[in-house]
């Protein structure tokens, strides 16, 4: 990488200059592990992201670095960096237009179009039944 190149930004990086927030641990969360506390604060964040934030030192407890297994005490100040999470996928049914090509007996190639109803699962992936057709 050439030193004159502009710095690359990561796709999940928050806006530059976005402030980190400081959260005071309530009394009912005393004794909870830091990683579980962060999962509750960062709704929808994958566990791997939470551990990465803790390991890199972006999450701080009372001004100092902390490990994920640290037990929090009531009144602790937890610094949570700004995190941008991708939008969750919309659940529901999707119609996909599929073109099926196959050879008919006289070696003639036919094309047929069909709409297949598919469902979107919680992870945002489209699932569908496979159409059985000779290729």
C-alpha positions as CSV (number, residue, x, y, z in Angstrom):
1,X,0.0,0.0,0.0
2,X,1.4,3.4,-1.0
3,X,1.6,5.9,1.8
4,X,-0.1,8.5,-0.4
5,X,-3.2,6.4,-0.9
6,X,-6.2,7.5,1.1
7,X,-7.1,5.3,4.1
8,X,-9.7,2.7,3.4
9,X,-12.8,2.5,5.5
10,X,-14.3,-0.7,6.7
11,X,-17.8,-1.5,5.6
12,X,-19.2,-1.7,9.1
13,X,-17.3,1.3,10.4
14,X,-19.5,4.0,12.0
15,X,-19.5,7.6,10.8
16,X,-16.3,9.4,11.7
17,X,-16.6,11.5,14.7
18,X,-19.7,9.7,16.1
19,X,-19.5,9.8,19.8
20,X,-19.2,6.8,22.0
21,X,-21.8,6.5,24.7
22,X,-21.2,5.8,28.3
23,X,-23.7,3.6,30.2
24,X,-23.9,3.3,33.9
25,X,-24.6,-0.3,35.1
26,X,-27.9,-0.5,36.9
27,X,-28.3,-2.3,40.3
28,X,-30.2,-5.2,38.7
29,X,-27.3,-5.9,36.3
30,X,-24.7,-6.3,39.1
31,X,-22.7,-9.5,38.6
32,X,-23.5,-9.8,34.9
33,X,-20.6,-10.5,32.6
34,X,-19.4,-7.7,30.3
35,X,-20.1,-9.6,27.1
36,X,-23.6,-10.4,28.1
37,X,-24.2,-6.8,29.1
38,X,-23.0,-5.6,25.8
39,X,-25.2,-8.0,23.9
40,X,-28.2,-6.5,25.7
41,X,-27.1,-3.0,24.9
42,X,-26.2,-3.7,21.2
43,X,-29.5,-5.4,20.1
44,X,-28.9,-7.6,17.0
45,X,-25.1,-7.4,17.2
46,X,-23.4,-10.8,16.6
47,X,-21.4,-12.2,19.5
48,X,-18.2,-12.1,17.4
49,X,-18.5,-8.3,17.0
50,X,-19.0,-7.9,20.7
51,X,-15.8,-9.9,21.5
52,X,-13.9,-8.0,18.8
53,X,-14.8,-4.7,20.3
54,X,-13.8,-5.9,23.8
55,X,-10.5,-7.4,22.6
56,X,-9.5,-4.3,20.6
57,X,-10.0,-2.1,23.7
58,X,-12.8,-0.1,22.3
59,X,-15.1,-1.1,25.2
60,X,-13.9,0.3,28.5
61,X,-15.1,-0.1,32.1
62,X,-14.4,2.8,34.4
63,X,-11.9,4.2,32.0
64,X,-9.8,1.0,31.6
65,X,-9.7,-2.0,29.4
66,X,-11.7,-5.0,30.4
67,X,-12.0,-8.6,29.5
68,X,-15.2,-10.1,28.2
69,X,-15.6,-12.3,31.3
70,X,-15.4,-9.4,33.8
71,X,-18.2,-9.3,36.2
72,X,-19.8,-5.8,36.3
73,X,-20.7,-4.0,39.5
74,X,-23.5,-1.6,40.1
75,X,-22.5,1.9,39.1
76,X,-19.7,0.9,36.7
77,X,-19.3,3.2,33.7
78,X,-19.2,1.2,30.5
79,X,-18.0,3.0,27.3
80,X,-19.7,1.6,24.3
81,X,-18.3,2.6,20.9
82,X,-20.6,3.6,18.0
83,X,-21.6,0.5,16.1
84,X,-23.6,0.5,12.8
85,X,-25.5,-2.7,12.3
86,X,-26.9,-3.8,8.9
87,X,-30.7,-3.7,8.5
88,X,-32.4,-7.0,9.3
89,X,-33.9,-8.8,6.3
90,X,-37.6,-8.5,5.8
91,X,-39.4,-11.7,6.5
92,X,-42.1,-12.9,4.2
93,X,-42.6,-14.5,0.8
94,X,-40.7,-13.6,-2.3
95,X,-41.6,-14.5,-5.9
96,X,-38.6,-15.5,-8.1
97,X,-38.8,-15.7,-11.9
98,X,-37.0,-18.9,-13.0
99,X,-36.2,-19.9,-16.6
100,X,-35.9,-23.6,-17.1
101,X,-34.2,-24.9,-20.2
102,X,-34.4,-28.6,-21.2
103,X,-34.2,-30.8,-24.2
104,X,-37.4,-32.3,-25.5
105,X,-37.3,-35.6,-27.4
106,X,-36.5,-34.2,-30.9
107,X,-33.4,-32.4,-29.5
108,X,-35.3,-29.1,-29.5
109,X,-34.3,-26.7,-26.7
110,X,-37.4,-25.3,-24.9
111,X,-37.4,-22.4,-22.4
112,X,-40.2,-22.0,-19.9
113,X,-40.7,-19.3,-17.3
114,X,-42.3,-19.9,-13.9
115,X,-42.8,-18.0,-10.7
116,X,-41.7,-19.9,-7.6
117,X,-42.8,-18.8,-4.2
118,X,-39.9,-18.6,-1.8
119,X,-39.6,-17.7,1.9
120,X,-37.1,-15.5,3.6
121,X,-35.7,-16.9,6.8
122,X,-34.5,-15.0,9.9
123,X,-31.0,-14.8,8.5
124,X,-32.3,-13.1,5.4
125,X,-31.6,-16.0,3.1
126,X,-34.1,-17.0,0.4
127,X,-35.1,-20.6,0.6
128,X,-37.2,-22.5,-2.0
129,X,-38.2,-25.9,-3.0
130,X,-36.2,-27.3,-5.8
131,X,-38.0,-27.7,-9.1
132,X,-37.4,-31.1,-10.5
133,X,-37.0,-30.9,-14.2
134,X,-34.8,-32.7,-16.7
135,X,-31.9,-30.7,-17.8
